[in-house]
């Protein structure tokens, strides 16, 4: 079992920035993928961004050019830098790490963007 601890959510005005962090409790496998997902009220959970151990990054269309995902192996931590935030980015953001058979989720952190 791997626990993911998230931090960094909050309230920000449109056009502002936030940085989310996610730290895993331990390593399980050398090959893994970090990801961030979000879920707004009444909507399904959607992929925001992910990055593989090789550094290949994918972004959802809604966040391309505004959000950046990164990670640090030594700190077993991933980040989501969110710039130029919009009210439609308001959601609960979840960290995800897939390692072999393990698919771990953070508890979620609320991001609210006011207009």
C-alpha positions, -999 to 999 in steps of 0.1 A, spaced: 0 0 0 12 35 -9 -1 66 7 -1 99 -12 -2 132 7 -14 163 -12 -11 199 -4 -13 233 -20 -50 238 -29 -69 270 -20 -88 300 -32 -73 322 -60 -86 349 -83 -88 343 -120 -55 347 -136 -36 337 -105 -14 306 -98 -13 277 -75 11 248 -70 -1 214 -58 23 189 -43 20 152 -38 44 130 -18 43 92 -18 50 73 14 74 48 -3 86 34 -35 73 1 -48 86 -2 -84 112 16 -105 87 21 -133 58 44 -125 36 72 -137 25 103 -118 -7 119 -126 -32 147 -116 -69 144 -121 -98 167 -111 -135 164 -105 -159 193 -105 -194 191 -90 -217 172 -112 -189 161 -136 -168 130 -141 -132 129 -130 -109 139 -158 -72 136 -164 -53 169 -160 -17 158 -166 6 128 -162 42 121 -166 61 88 -170 94 78 -155 109 86 -189 97 122 -187 69 120 -213 42 144 -204 5 144 -214 -20 172 -207 -57 176 -209 -68 200 -237 -83 224 -212 -50 230 -194 -24 228 -221 -1 258 -220 -12 268 -185 -4 238 -163 29 219 -158 35 186 -142 69 177 -127 84 152 -103 115 145 -82 127 109 -77 148 116 -46 119 133 -29 93 108 -43 71 139 -50 52 153 -79 39 188 -85 13 205 -106 21 241 -114 -12 259 -124 -9 293 -140 -35 316 -155 -62 299 -136 -98 302 -147 -131 298 -129 -137 266 -148 -106 251 -132 -125 249 -99 -125 213 -88 -111 188 -63 -77 178 -76 -64 143 -70 -29 130 -72 -23 96 -87 7 73 -89 7 40 -108 35 15 -100 32 -20 -113 0 -34 -98 -5 -5 -75 -28 24 -84 -27 50 -55 -48 81 -50 -44 111 -28 -72 124 -6 -79 153 -29 -74 190 -25 -99 218 -33 -90 244 -58 -114 273 -62 -109 301 -88 -130 332 -84 -140 354 -113 
